[in-house]
Amino acid sequence: MTDPVSRSWQLLMVGPGSRHITPDLHDRLMRLLDLLPQTRLIELETDAGDVSVSRDWPSDRLEEVKAIEAEITEMPGIVRLTLFQAA
């Protein structure tokens, strides 16, 4: 499976089972996260241990999000901004 899509994030894989992540499995995990944008974490259990898979965003993107949140909460009449993540 080839992954020609350009993304603003990359895949972050942490855990002893990460050696089981083949290029094909990597592409499939990326595609899952594309299709399920509300998913923030995928846990894989392998015979070598667990692997946590998530999106790794560049720090400038996170800074931009914080700045936008601050701008919104400073607008007249806005009391609170709550962003919900999928459980």
Secondary structure, DSSP 4 states (H G I P E B T S, - for coil): -------S-EEEEESGGGGG--HHHHHHHHHHHHH-TT---EEEEETTEEEEEEEE--HHHHHHHHHHHHHHHTSTT-----PPPP-
